[in-house]
Each structure stands twice: as C-alpha cells, then as structure tokens.
Amino acid sequence: MRCTVVAAALALAVPARGSAESRPEVSTRTAVPPTLHIQRAAGPIKIDGVLDDVGWTAAVSIEEWFETRPGDNIVPKVKSHGRIAYDSDALYVGLELDDPDPSAIRAPFADRDHLTEDTDYAGVILDPTASGRTGVEILATPSGVQFDAIYDDSTGATDVSPDFYWDAAAQITDKGWTLEMRIPFSSLSYKRQDPQPFRLMLYRNYGREFRYQFFTTQRPHDSPCFICRANPVVGLSALPAGGGIVIAPYVSGSYIGKPAALGSPLSYGDPDLTAGFDAKWRPNAATVIDVTVNPDFSQIESDVALISANERFALSYPEKRPFFLEGVELLATPITAVSTRSLTDPLWGARGTVKLDHLAVTALASQDEGGGQVILPGATSSDAAEQNFRSWAGIARMRYALSSAYVGALATTREISGGGFNRLGGLDFQLRPFESDSVTGQYLYSFTRTPDRPELAAQWDGRSLAGHAALLTWNHSGSVLDVATTYRDLANAFRADDGFVPQVGVREGKAAAGVTARFDEGALRRLRGFVGYDRLVDPGFELLSHQLSSGVTADAILNSTLTLNYQFDQILVGGNLLSRSEIVYGVTLNPGAIVANIDLEGSAGQQIDFENARTGSGIDVALSVTARPTRHLELAWTEELRWLDVDVDGQTRTRLFTARVDRLGATYAFTARLLLRFIGQYEVTRRSPELYLAPVSAKVADFAGSVLFAYKINWQSVVFIGYGDNRTYSDMTQRLEPDSRQLFVKLSHAFQW
C-alpha cells in the first residue's frame, strides 16, 4: 500500500502539461460549443466514398477539431475536414481524413458493430432532440464496417445493441481516407417543431501508439458531461413530420438431435419450421411503435462464459435481441430494475416510445413462455429457481429533463400464470449543480406474491413481500481530483423480477477519490492514484463486509492501460468474519495491426472459500488476445482460470478446485456484409469433493461449438446458415457426451415504406 500512496503523491506533484515542444494548446473551456450553420444540399449526393458530388458544394465545412485524448483539447496531430448537408429525406456527413502514412491505416473487415479502439473509424454523434444527455453514435471504418450505439450521459455508458438504418461508403486514398454517410430522418426520433434544434459532433478515432480521439467540440476532463458539449445546429427546416414503416418477417428451420439420456445416441425428430416478424412504425418523428410476434434469436452469438465457481451472486449478461433495443437508454436507471434478459422466451411483444421536447416515455408489454431461471436474491448470496411457467411482463418508463437535471418514473409488473406477481414503482433523478458535479438518486418500492411452487424453490410458497430500494450518489470529476460517494439501501423483501438485483437486505456506503496527472507528450500520458472504502451492513447495521483499496492506473505507449490495486476486506461468511488481502491487476495493450489486442486481468493472494466458509489462497486470471493475420481474418482467444487452495487439518495446503474457460473465435469477413464465424468454448471445473461440506461432483464440463454463415444487407435483411454442437461431461463414461446438435437456417427481409 505504501507504494500506491507515494504514486498518488507523485501524481499531484508532476506537472499536468508536456514539454515546450508540445503541440499548441487550446482553451479547455468554452461557454458554448460553436454553432454549425448547415444548408440543404445543392444537388444529389451519391454515397460512394468520393466527395465530388454537386450536393457537397454548399455544405458547411468544419476545419476546427480538438484532440481530447490523450491530449487535453489540444490541436490534433493529423488534420480532419468535415462537411454536413441535408435534403428532405436525410442528413449527409462527409469526412476527409488525412494520414501521413496511409499504408498504416487500420481497417479490418468485420461484422456490424464490431469496432475496436485500436482501429481507424469516424462519423457523427447525434442528439436529435437537443436533450444534452443522450447521443446516437453513427460510425464507420475505412472498410465500410458500420457501428451504431446509444451513449447516455446520466450513466456514462455506451450501449452498442441498438441498430439504425443508414448508409456509408469509404475509400482509402494516397492522402488518408474519406467517408460519406447518409442518415435517413426516418431512423431518428426528434421534436415536433420547425426549425429543428439538432445538436451533433463529428468524431474521429486514430489508433496508433496511443488511442487518439478527435472531436469538433471540446471535451474538458473535469466535466462528466459529454453529449451536452455537442455543437448546436442551425438551418434544419422542413424535415419530414412522420417516419416510415418497417416490417421484417422471417422464416427459419432447424433440425435438432437430443439424447434420451446423456451418453445415449442422439434422436432426431421432424424439422422444426417457424415464422414470425418484427414491425416498426413511426407515426411521427417523435413516436415509435414496435411489435414482435414469435421473435427468433437463433442468430445471436453465444454469451462469453463466465466462471461461476465460488461466486456468491448471479452474473449479468447484456441484451442482444433487436426487439428490446428501441429506446433502451430510457430503461437504464441507477438501480437495475429493468433487465430485458429476464424475459427468456417471449411469444409476443409490443412497445411504444415517445420523445417530446423535455419528456420521453416508453412502455413495453410481453408474454414470456418461461424457461431459464429466476434470481432469488439475498444479503450474502443469491440463488436461482427454474422458471417453468408462463408470465406476462409490463414496463413503463418516463423521464422529464431540463438543461442540467432530469426526473424519471418507473413502473414494472410481472404476472405469473397460476398465481403470483411482482410489481414495483418509483422515482429517480439527476442534478448537475456544477459542471464537474452530479447527484443521482432513485427510490423504488415493490409488492410481491411468490408463486405457490415450493418444489421449485422453498421460498415460493405463496408468501407476500413488500420492501424498498434506494440509492444516492455524488460524483465530482475534476481535472486533477475526482471523488465519488454512494449510499445504497435495499430491504430484505424488495424484489425486481423484471430487472437484475441479486442482492437485497443490505445497506452500503462507499467512497473513492483519485488524483490525476496528464501529459501531452512522452510514453506516459496519464497517471492516477486512488483510494477507496466500501462498507456493507444488514438492516440492523450488523457488519456484512468492508473493503479498503488503494492503487494506481496509467495510460501509456502501445495504447496501453495499466492498473495495480491492493485490496483488504473482511466478509461475513457462515457466521464468521473472514479476512482477505489480494493484489488486483489489469493490463490492456494494443500493439499493432496484426496483434491487435492483449488484455490481462486478475487477482492473487488470499481468497475466501464461500461454499465452505474458510480462508485460502489462490488466483483468478483472464487473458484475451485478438489477432488479425489479414484484413479479413480475426482470431479471438480467451482463457480464464481460477483456483483456490485451502488448509487441511491446519497443516497441508490442498487444491479445493480449479475452474477454466477456453474460448476460440475465428471470423473471416469476406466483406462488411458477408462473413463466416466459428466459436468453440470449453468450460471445466475440477473439485476435491472430500474437502466440501456438501456433496459436489469431482468434475463438471461442457463444450459448445458453432459455425455460422451470415449475409447481411442490413441488420434485419439477413441470411443465416448455422450448425451447433453441444456436449456435457458424463460421470458414467468420463467423457464429453453429445447433449444436442442443431442445423438451422433463417431468412429475413426488411420491407420499408
């Protein structure tokens, strides 16, 4: 710990600027971002990556850019030139991006939304409602790979799941590369007024020895606000008052084999044919209505496995299914009261979203056919029960926003076939009293009647529950000093069956502070020292755990981020307060175009055996490497390893368990629309059963392999042909036995009006 305190002191002492030879600085503050005056295109614009159309002649030209990372709003090291125009149907963005060495441009072919920070890409971040809080990121690479996402200032998170209809084309030239984009207004939600008060910023990512980020607006390091820095746009008038209709029907077929019992031959039934559709209607520019019937998610890539051995709480996985992603940013609240992954097998769904001047509302209803598991939360661990019943879910969310604040309301319900329900409601807010400070809070109250299914879970006996959940945070983001504090209070009887809240019956207070030094030149660009404390008690204020941490993080050459953190904590397990001290580390490198990424993270030192309530020692390490031997081929390897040793009779240290996940993915992208993907994933946990208090298997293992051929005209007009092979370890045969095999085909096409 001594070394981290010294590092924090050094961070305060080191000058926050580079040498006299640094590139010229610009002011790190402007009262108002520069306004962009745009005009209608002077003629047609063809999206081909060549900015020679007559339509560009009257386009506004944007020459002033700022390097916001690693530099602090300094003049960029390479030049970028932007143009913006529009017509009655779409917004057009043109970019001419200089590069001193065009042969070094990193432009691999990849699937849609597969963008990494070590590559070259550029585009626009739009705030169509001028809210200053939520932005639509629309980006593309020199190879034409498209990326779109939602960025939410209130959470600081980027959600890559949503997709929009837009076109892009790029070309690599002898001076760098060019990009043209056409974004239909029918893909955007905006206010009912004329002229339209859009806000936007152009963005360029330049991945080399560091990750350089260039924007057409300044982004001060001492402000948590990002979207609010977007350039106001003047000149957008007579935009279409209503959007269009998109209907995307699909047909799919699968041929599945399963064994009668593990180890017996696979039995194949008749091919399974199914059909369904997604539909989207924009009756006006501010309103979106979505409907899905029998949605099919067979093309969704499998989740990366997470080691669950010796974990106390359920693990969260991101949403990837298209229907649930319209207005997804509205559903994000400080407490994760909505997680659409809780809807495991929807038969149908309907959703409406309205975004007005200050008000945004979304409401969703769906019928879930069941399957999967329901989280049973607790104070020191969570459990799960099989969800083998039908249920109906309803979610309604409202957010009213002003320039520096918002207030939101949320209501959810889950009605269970055969009896039982979970209903909750509450308010949340965020205030920004100063540019560098934000205060966020939420209060919820839930009413629950569990299903009368004690054979699935002991607590499912028809009992009634009612309880609250509350959270309050304050964050200060200074250029040198940052501070964050949080208070969290969840009653024992609080439940959020439409969300992801695996821990209840706790009160938590935590605080953290850090000091940062930044440098415009040299191998080291950022150094931050930090300390933190976290204390968790039960509703009667009896200690459940507390943790003290201290460490350093740094951004350095090879586009690297380094973290070293010492943690000491005590956790109540089995009625005893057990101590643990460990080193937590992380290293991320982006060496070059071929070895694109190396990510190593983990911990080592004392560990707690939660299943048997004792202290031991062990490691947890995860390594991932991404390599691109060619522009078309990407290899991604992930290895996660965890082991724990415990004392036997106070003398001999013996291995309790070893858990491992191996995952290899290989993707060959013929073009930005056509790809072939292979994924193989092996999970295994080996235990010493004699060291456990309860019976456990000596070995648990699974293998999942898949091959997918995909052709995508857009994100809803697709052809998928795939094969999957899943295997499970059998104690009887002591080998991996086939658990299922599947061949599937899916055809889908989006019809637009």
N, C-alpha and C positions, 0 to 999 in steps of 0.2 A: 504493500500500500504506500510505503514511503516514496517509491519511485514515481507513482502516479501523482502524488501531491506536488513533488518537485516539478513534474512536467506541466501541471496546471499553473504553477507559479511562473515557469518559463514562458508559457503561452501568453501570460499577461505582460511579461517584460519584453517580448520580441516585437519589433515594430510591425504594424499591420500593413505596410507597403513594401514594395520591392525596391530595387536599386534605381539610381538615376537614369539608367538605360531602359527602364520600364516603358511600355507603350503609354501614350498620353492618357491621362485620366479625364473622365467627365464627371460632372456633379452627380453624387449618389442620391440626390433628391430633386424632384421637380414637383411643383404643386399640383399640376395637372398634366397627364401624358399628352403628347402632341396630337392634335386632331387631324384626321385624314379626310380630305375632301375628294370624294370619288364621283365619277361621271359614268353615264351609260356608254357602253362600248360603241365605237364609231362604225362598227360593222361586225360581221360574223367572226367568231374565234373557233378555230379547229384545234381540238386537244390532241396534239401530236408531239409536244415537247419542243417545238420551234416557235419562238415568239416573233414571227414575222407577219402575222395576220393584220389586216387593216383595223380590226377591232381593238388592237392594243395602242393605236396612235394617240388616242385621247385618254388613255389610262393614267391614273395617278402614279407617279414614280416615287419610290421610297428608297432613299440613299442612306439615311442615318440609322445605324444599328449599334447595339451595345453588347459587349461581352459581359455576361452576368455570371459565368462560371468558366474557369476558376477565377477570372478577374472580377473585380467589384465595379461593374458598369464602366469599363474602360473601352477604348477603341478596339474593335475586333482585329485579329491578326490576319484575316483574309476578308476580301470585300464581298458583299452581297447586295444585289439590286432587286427590289420587289416592285411589282405592278399589280393594281387592283382595278377591276371594272365590273360592270353588271349589265344584264339585259332584263327583259320582262320575265325570264324563267330562272335565271341562275346568277350566282356570284362567281367571278373568274379571278384566279390568282396566278400570276406568272412570276417565276423566280429565275434569275441568272446568278449563279453561284460560282465565284472564281475559286480556283485551286492552283497553287504554284506547281503541283505535281499531279496532273490528272490520272497518271498510272497508279497512284496511291489511293484513289477513291475506293472506299469500301462499300460495295454494292452487291451483296449476295442475293440470289433469288431465294424466296421463302414463301411460306403461306401467309395469307392475310393476317394482319395484326402481329406478325412475328417480327418485332423490331427490337434491336438491342442497342444499348447506348454506345457501343464501340463502332457502329456503322455510320455512314452518311445518310441523313434524311432531312427533310424540310417540309414546311407547309404553313398552315394557319391555325390559330386558336380563336374560335368564335364565341362571343357572348351575345346571341341574337336578341335576348330580352334586356340587355344592358343592366343585368342584375348586379354585376360586380362580384359574383360569388361562384357561378358555375360556368365552365367553358367547355366547348366541344373541340377536341383536338382532331384535326384532319391533316395527316402527314403522309408522305410518300418517299421512297428511296430512288436513287438513280436507275434501279432495275424495274421500277414500276410497282413495287410491293406497297400495298395500301395499309394504312393504320388509322383507326379512329377510336376515340375514347372520350370519357367524361371526366373532367377534373373538377373537384368540389373544394372550394376554399375553406369551408367550415370544417372539413375533416382532413384536408391536406392529402387526399387520396386520389389516385387515378384509376378509374375502372375501365379496363380495356374490353369488357364484354359487349357493350352496345355496338351496333353496326348501322351505318347510314348509306344511302345511295348517292354516289358521286363518282366522277371520272378523273383520271390523272394519267399523264404521259410524261416521260423524262428521257433525256439524251445526255450522254457523256460527250463533251467536246474537247478541243485542244486547249481550252482555257479553264475548264472545270466541268460543270453540268448545269442543265436547265430543267425546269419543271413547269408544267401547265396543269391547272386544276379547274374543274367545273363542278360547282356545288349547287344542285337544284334547291330553290327555295322551298319546294315541296318536302324536302328532307328535314327542314328546320321548323322549330316552333318559335314564333315571335309575337309581338304585341299587335293589337288591333289599332294601329294609328299610322298616320302618314304625315311627314316622312318617318322612316324607321330609325330609331336611335341605336343601331347596332354598335358593338364595340368589338375590336379584334386586335390581334398582334401577329406579325409574321415571326417565324421561328426557324432556326437552322441548327442542326446538331452536327458537329465536326469532330469525329472521334479519331484522335491520333495518340500522341504520347500522353495527352490529357483529354478528358472529355470537355470540349469547348461548346458552350451554348451561347447563341447569339439571338437577340430579340430586337424588335423595332420599338421597344419601350424599356425603360429602366426597371430593374427589379432589386431594390435595396435589400441587403442581407439582414437588416434589422427590422424587417416587416414580414409578418406571416401572410400578408395579403398578396396574392398573385394575380388572379383574374381581374381584380379591381384596378390593376395597372394597365389594362388593355387600352389601346388607342380609341377614343371616340370617333365615330364615322358620321360624316355629314354628306348628304346627297342621295341617299337611298330613298326613292319615292316611287309610288305607284307599283308596289310589289303585289304579287297575287294574294288575294284575300283568303283563298282557300287552298288546301292541299289536294292531293290526289288519293286514289285508292290503289292499294296493292293487295293482290290475292295470290298466295303461294301454295297451291295444292301439291301434295306429294303422294307417291305410291312407293311402297317398299315391300320387299320379300325377304324372308330369312328361312334358312334350313338348319335346324338345331338338333344336335345329338346330346343326350344326357344318359348317365348310367342309372340303373335301378338302385344300385348301392355302389359306394366308392370301391373301385377295383374290378367291377363287373363291366362287360362290354357296353359301349355306347349304343343307345337305341334312338333311331331317327323316326320321327313322325312325319306327317304330311307337311309340305312347305307352308309357312305362315305368311299370308298376304294381308296387308293392311293399307289403309289410306287415311288421309286427314288433310288439314290445311291450316295455315296462318293467314289472317287478314288484317290489314291496317287501313284505316280511313281517317283522313284529316278533313273534317267538315269546314274548318277554317285554319288559319295559320297558327292559332294558339291551342288547338284541340286535337288530340289523337285518341282514336278508339281502336283497341286491339282485341281480336278474338282468335282463339285457337281451339281446334277440335281434334282430339286424339293425336296430340303432338308426338313427333318421333325424334328421339335424341340418339339414335344409334351411331351417328357420325361423330359424336362428341368424343374427343380424345380422353383416354382414361386419366383419372387423377394420379398425380405422383404419390406413391405410397409414403406414408409417414410412420415411423416406428412408434408403436403404441405400448410396447413392453415397459413396465414401471412408470407409466403415465397415470396421473390421478384424474385428469379431466378429459372430456371428449375433444377431438381435434376438428378444426373447422376447415372446410373446403370451399373454394369460390364457385359462384354461379356461372354456368357457361351456356345455359339454354336460352335461345333467342326470345321466346315469348315474354320472359320475366324481365327483360332488359330495357324496355321503354320507360323513361323517367326513373331509372334505377337510382340516380343520385338523390332523389327525393326520399327514398326509403332508408337512407343511411342516417342513423341517429346516434348520439353518444353511447347509449346502451343498445346493443344489437337486438332490438325487439322484433326485427323483421329479417329473416334469412330465408329466401325462397327455396333454398335447398331442403327445407323441412317439408316441402311438397314433393313427395318421392315419385308418384306416378299419376300425374294429372290426366283425367279423362277429357276435361274441357276447361277453358279459362276465358274470362272477359275482363277487359281493363279499359278505363278511361283516364286521360291525363289532360289537364287544362293549365296553361301558363299565361297569366294575365300580367298587368303592369307590375304589381307588387305581390300578387297572390299566385301560388302554384298548388294544384290539388291533383292527387291521383287516387284511384280506387280500383281494387282488384278482387275478383271472386273466382274460385276454382273448386272443382271436385277432385279429391285425391283418392285413388283406388287403394292406397295403402302399400304395404311393403316397406322395407327399410326399418329404421329404428327411431324411437323417440328418446330424447335425452331425459334422464331422471336426475335433476341437479341436486347438489349437496354442498355443505360448507367445506369439507376437506377432500371430497372426490365426487365424481359423477358416475352414474350407471346408465344403462340403456335397456329398453324393452322393445320387443318386436311389435311393429305396427301392422298387425294383420287384420285391419278393419278399414272401412271406408270413412272418409270425413270430408267436411266442407270448410273451406277457409275463406275469410273475408278480411281485407286490409284497406284502410282508408287513411290517407296522409295529407295534411295541409301545411303549407309554410308561407308565412307572410313576412316579407323582407323590406327593410328600409336601407338606406345607404350604408350604415355601419352596424346593422343589427338584424336579427330575424327572430321570429317566434313561430313555433310549429306545434301541431297537434297530431296525435296518432291514436288510432283505434284498430284493434285486430280481434278476430274471433276464430276459433276452431271448434266446429260442432261435430261430434263423433256419432257415427251410426251405432245404435243400440244403447245410447245414453252416454253422457259426459260432455264437457265443454271446457274451453279456456278462453276467457275474454279479458282484454286489458285496454287501458286508455291512459292518456296523459299528455303533458306539455313538455316542450323543450325550447331552448333559446340560445342565442349567442350575441354577445355585445362586444364591440371594439371601442372601448373608451379612449384609447390612444392607438396610433398606427402600429406600435410594437406590441400591443397587448390585446388579448382576447379572453373573455369569460364565457364559458359554455356550461349549460346545465340541463338536466332532464329529471322529470318526476313521472313515474308510472304506478298504476295500481291494477292488480289483476284479481279476477274471480275465477275459480277453477272447481269443477267437479270431475274427479277422475273416473274413467270407465270402470265398470264392475267386472274386471278381468284379473283376479288375483293369480290365475295360472300364468299370466304374462309378467306380472310384477306385484310384489307384496303390497306396495302402497296403492295399487289400483284396486281399491275395494269400495269405490263409490263415495269416498270421503270428499268433503268440501274444504277448500282452501281459499284464503284471501290474504294478500300482502302487497307491500310497496317495493319500489326500487327507485333510488335517487342517485344522481351523480352531479358533481360540480367540479369544474377545472378552471385554473387560471394559467395562462401561458404568456411569458414575456420573451420576445425574440429580439434581443439586442445584437448589434454588430459584434460586440465583444462578450457581453454577458447574456446568457439565456437562463430562464427559470421556469419551472413547471410544477404545479401542485394539483393534486386530485383528491377528492373525497368521494367515496362510494359506499352506499348503504343498500343492501338487498335483504329483505325479510326472508325467513325460512319458508314461508308459504307463497312466495312470489313465483310465478310460472310464466314462460313466454313460449308456448308451443309452436308459434309461427316464427320464432326467432332462434337465436343461438345464445343462451345464457346458461352455461353449465355449472355455475357456482352461485349459490344463494346462502342466506343465513350468515352474512358477513358484513362487517364494517371495515373500511380500508381508508387509510390516509397515507399518501406518499408525496414526496417532494424530490426534485432533482435540480441541479444547477451546473452550468458549464461556462468555461471561458474559452474564447476562440481567437486565434491569430491567423491572418490570411496574408498571402504573398503573391504578387503578380508575376514573379519570375522565379526560376530555380526548380530543383527536383521536388521540393516540398511546397504545396500550395495552401494547405490548411492544417492546423494543429489545434485540437480541442481537448482540454482536460475537464473531467466531470466527476461529481459525487452524487449519490442518491440514497434515500432511505424510504423503506416501504414497511408499513405495519398493518397487520390484519388481525381483527378480533371478532368474536362472535357477538350476537346481540346483547349479551350480558357483559361485554367488554373483557372476556377471558381471552388471553393471547392464543391465536392460532398460528401465526408466523410473523417474523420480521426479518428484514434483509438490509444490509449495508453494502453499498457498492462504490467503487472508485476506479477510474480508468482513463484512458486516452484514446482518441481516434485521430486519424490523419489521412489526408488525400495527397497522393504522391505520384511520381512518374509511372509510366505504364498504365495510366488511367486506373490507379490502384486506390483502394480504401483499406486501411488497417485499423483494427480495433483490439485493445487489450484491456481486460476488465477483471478486477479482483472482487469476488462476492463472498460475503459471510452471511449465513442465515440460520435461523432456527425455526423448525416446523413441528407442529403438534401432530404426532402420528401414534395411533394406538394408545392414547392417553399420556404419552411421554413427549417432552420437547427435545427433539433431536437436532444436533448441530451439524452444519456442513460448511466447508470453505473450499472454494474452487477458483480456477482461472478460466475465464471465458474469453475466447479469441475469435477473430474473423479476419480473413484476408481475401480481397477480391482484386483480380488482375485482368486487364485486357491487353495482352502482349502484342497482338498484331492481327493481320488479316487471316492468317491460317489458324493459329491457336488463338481463338477469339476471346475466350473467357476461361478463367480459373477461379473457382470460388471454394474457399475452405473455411469452415466454421465449426466450433465445437466447444467442449469444456473438459477439464481434467482436474482431479482432486478427490475430495471426499464426496460421496454420493449417499443418498438415503434409499434404502430398500423399503418402498412404501407398502408392498404386499405383506411383508413380514415384520415391519416396524423396527428397523435397526439401521445402524450406520455402517457403510462400507466404503469402498473406493472404486473408482472406475473412470471411464472416458465416454464421451459422446462426440463423434466426429462425422461431418458430412462433407464430401468432396464432389464437386461437379466440374466437368471440363467440356467445353464446346469447341469443336474444331471444324474448320471449313477447308478441306483439301482443294476444292474448286468453288466457283461462284454458285454452282448448282447443288452441291452435296454438303449437308451438315450432319455431323455426328455429335450426339449429346450423351455423355456418360455421367451417371450419378451413382455414388456409393455412400451409403450411410451405415455407420457402425456404432453400436453401443454395447458396453459390457459392464458388469458390476461384480466385484469380489467382496465376500463377507468373511468374518472370522468364525471359525468352527471351534467351539469349546474355548474360546478366548486365546487360541494358540495358532492354528493353521488358517491361513487366508486361502479361500477356495472360491472358484468361479461360480457365481449364482446363475447367471445367464449370459448369453451372447446373442444379440439380435443384429440382423444385417438386411439391408435392401440394396439390390443391384438393379439398375435400370439403364438400358441402352436404347437410344432412339436414333434412327437414321432416316433422313428425309432427303429425297432427290427431287428438287423442284425444276422441272423442265422449263417452265415459265412461271410468271407470277400467278397463273391460274391453274396450272397442271402440276400435280405432284404425286409421288409415291412415298409412303411412310411406313416404317417398321418400328414397332416398340416391343421390347422384351423386358419383363420385370419379374425378378425373383425375390421373394421375401422368406426369411427363415429365422426362427428363434429356437435356440437350444438351451435347455434348462437342466439344473440338477434337482430333480423332484424331491430328494431326501432333505433338501435344505429349505423347503417350503412348508408353511404351516397347513395349507390346504392342498388337496391333490391337484397336480398340474401335469400336462403332457411333457415328456422329455424333448419332443421336437414338434414344431408346428411350421409348415412351409407351404407356400403357394407359388405358382408360376402363371403369368398371363402373357400371352403373345398375340400380336395383332399385325395385320398388313392391310393398308388402306390405299386404294387408288382414288384420287379426287380430282374432279374438274369443276372449277367454279367460274361461272360467268360473272356472278356477283354472289353476295353472301346467302341469297335464297334461291338462286338458279344453279343447281348443282347436280352432279352425278357422282355417286359413291359406290364403290365395289370393295367389299372388305371380307376378311377372314379372321376369326378369333379362336384361340385355343387356350383354355384354362385348365390348370392341373392343381391338385391338392395332395399333400403328403399323407400316405396311409400308414398307420402304425402296424397294420397287419402285414402288408407287403414290403414296408420300409422303403418305399419309393414314391415318386410323384405319379399319381394316377389321374387319367383324364376326368375332369369334372364337367366340362361342356366344350362343345365345338360348334362354331356358327359360321355360316356363309350368308352374307346379306348384300342386298342391292337396294339403292334408293335413288329415285329420280324426283327432282323438284324443280319447278319453274315459277318465277315471279312474273305475274301479269300486272302491268302498271297502266293506270289511266289518269 
